[in-house]
Amino acid sequence: MFIILYKDIMAFNETKTHEITVDVVILTLKYDALHVLLVKRQNEPFKDKWVIPGGYVRLSENLDQAAVRILKERTNVDNVYLEQLYTFGDPLRHPSGRVITCAYFALVRTEDIQITPTPELGWHKVFSLPPLAFDHKEIISYSLKRTRERLELCPVAYQLLNEKFTLTEMQKAYELIMGKKLDKRNFRKKAISTTGLIELDEYTKSSSKRPARLYKFQAIELNSRRAHFISNGTKESGIQPKKGNK
């Protein structure tokens, strides 16, 4: 009885101090490659190494609100596909203290992003990353894995395309995310049957190539309560998670 009581006392007296941060993996397509936005650290630990944009969660905000704020501060974008990725809580992930981070990933169109690359802020190819601090290489790898999974369940890749796009452009986006070539005939057959894909009576305007039909997405039904489209800090009313899924 004394041993049990002693253990209870020790557990109760254990110091439980920690910090909560949010890191947002921001992905886009540039120059025929999948890129991630990174920031170079100016201070120790890991000075001059690159990190995912992030910050501490304020007392007045929940995790989603913190993620939206950080995304807005870094890219000036607030109408994107944003998904809570995973909570990384290894006690040794931060050398200066106990820091738990909730990671998100966002898919954004390059033309929607209003940032000026600098030596301390810029886009980097996902498959050719510079030296990263903390466990951010693991976080980026996890976000790429989740994005690939989402392609099978929900056509989130369209968030990386123009509002109107060709099937060739859509296939290219999928290939850049998957890191492999896809069979054109099979991809088109599957794409055309995708719920929410609208065939337009419009074509590309090009003098050098045969005009291609344009498409767009009208409605997207998400299959995860952790995933949503965020506009001005709120979920868009027309896009909701499927009931019964997590």
C-alpha positions, 0 to 999 in steps of 0.5 A: 500500500505504501509503495502505491501511495509513494508512486502516486505522490511521485507522479503528482509531483512530477514537473509537467511544463511544456509548450504547444506550437503549430507547424504548417507544411505549405505545398505548391507546384512550381516549375514542374515540381512539388515545393514546400515553403521553408524558413531559415532559423536566425537563432540557436538552436539549429541556427541557419538550418531550415524549418517549416513555418510555425509558431506558438499557440496563443491562449486565445486561439484553438489549434485550427485558428493558430494554423490559419493565422500562421498560414495567413502571416506567411502566404497571405492566403486563407482559402485553402485545403488545410488538414491537421496532420499529426501531433509530434511529441517526442520529449527530445524533439526540441533541445531547449525544452519540452515542445509539442507541435501539432502539424498541419499541411496546406495545398495552395496555388502558386499564383495565390501566394503573395510572398517575396522569396528572401535568403531566409524564406523560400520554396524548396523542392520536396524531393531535394530538401536543404538541412532541416532542424528539429524533426521537420524532415519527418513532418514533411515526409508524413505530410507527403504521405498523407497528401498521397492518401488523400488523392485516393479519397478526395481530389485535393490536388485540384487545389494546386491547379487553376480554377479551370484546368485540363485533364493533362494538367490534373494528371501532371499534378498527381504525378508530381505528388506521387513521384511517378508516371501514371497511365494516361488512359486509366487516369482520364477514365478515373478522373472523369468519373470523379464526383464534383468534376464538371466538364466545361464547354470551354477549351484552351486557347493555343495556336501551337497545340490542339485546344484541350477541354477545360474542367473544374470542380464544383463540389468536394465532399471530404472524408475526414473531420480533420480536413477542411477548406478554410476561408477567412478562418471558417469552414466553407458552408458548402463543403463538409466532412462525410458523416461517420468518418474521422 
